[in-house]
Amino acid sequence: MRLYKRTYYIFLNELRTLLQRPMPIVAALIAPILAGLVITLVMSEPDVENLPMVVVDNDNTALSRMLVRSLDGNPSLQVTASVANEAIAEEMVRRNEAYYLVVIPKDFSEKIKSGRGSKVEVVIDGGNLIYAKLGLKAIGQTVSNISTGINITRLKAKGLTREEAFDKAVPIQNKLKIMGNPYVDYSLYLVPGMILSLLQMSASFSTLWIFRTKQMGKLLPSYGNLLPFLVGKTMPIFLANLIAVIIVFTVILPIAGVTPNGAYFNLFLLT
């Protein structure tokens, strides 16, 4: 019997056995695809926006109202209430009606105009670490931008151009060059790594099927039949894993927003 026929018959026999006992196919094909979809859908949620914030504006001047508008204009934040009583505002945070509380002091505008500077009190619900970190960053960035704008306005009043005023107000500026993960996206870093780890585990578990019998060593045929035996035995599991890899690279990773680049095809071959 020719080599390819022996291989074909062994392959069919192995395939029939797998259809009767499909757990290796589940481990090799179905499990990594389902798990990859779940990971992608969970990690690739749209950006969090309009997180509720309550404001207590004890100053109620043009400058304090500008700060409130700037906070509300941040895509991550939304001023859902402005109350006069700080105790009421803190209770709203405790009841999860708002995640953040910003208290503007009564002499806010007066101190800034006099050049003394002022502070706003920020209360954040730390129960949700993700929202807490996001809010802390958004509020800090908004306040910093307004402070920079005030300094630029003062320097322009002294006769400096906007560029000169900006350089003096912000003497140290960032020039970012991001390597490895240029999108600075946590999901783009985590999702491919987790999915490829799942593929590795599924391949390892499903391959155990080939050695399902303790007498495997005794079942190995003579030299002339060894190659078709090994190819026929391993081919069904290999094809199941290969189909899973193809679906991951052509369907799941694009859903996760992973953009193909020069290394995409090489990574596919490696996987």
C-alpha positions, 0 to 999 in steps of 0.5 A: 500500500502506498504511503499516502493511502496508509496515511489517509486510512490512519487519518480517517480512523483517527477522525472517526475516533475523535468524532465519537470522543470530541473532547480534544476537538473542543480543547483544540478548536472550540475552547480557544475561539470562544475564550478569545471572543469573550476576552476580546469583547470584555477588553475591547469595550469603548472608552469610558465617558461621561462619568458622573461628577458633582460640583460645589462652587462656593465662589460662583465667579466667571473663573470658577464657572469656567473651571466647571465648564472645562470639567464638564467638557472633558470626555471622561467627565460629566457634571451631573449636579451642582449643589451648594452644600458640601455634605449633600455632595459627599452623600451623593458620592457615598450613594454612587450617584456621583463618582467624583466631587470637586469643591471650589473655595469661596476665594478661588478667583480672588486668590488667583487674580492676586497671584497667590494661587488657590486649591480645589478639593477633589473627593473620589470614590476609590471603590472602583479603581478603574474609575478612580484612576480615570477620574483622577487623571481627567480632573488633574489634566483639566485643572493643569490645562486651565492653570497653564492657560491663566499663566499664558494670559498673564504673560501675553498681557506683559507683551509676549507672543503666544509662543513665547508665553507658552514656552515660559508657562510650560518650560518643559514639554514632552516629545513622545516616541512610543515603541512596542505599543504605539497606541498606548492601548491596554487592550491591544497589549493584553488581548493578543497575549492572552489569546496566544497563551490560550492557543498554546494551552489548547494545543498542549492539552489537545496533543495529549490525545495522541498519547491517550494509551499507555501502550503507545510505545508498543503500538508504534509500527515498523520503520516503513510504516512509522511516518504514515502512522505519525502523520495520520495520528497527528493530522486531525489535532493539527488541523483543528489547532490550525483552524483555530489559529486562522480564525483568531488571526482573521476574525478575533484579532481584527475585532479586537482592533489589532492592526496587521503590520509587517510582523503579522504574517510572521507571527501567524506562521510562528503561532 
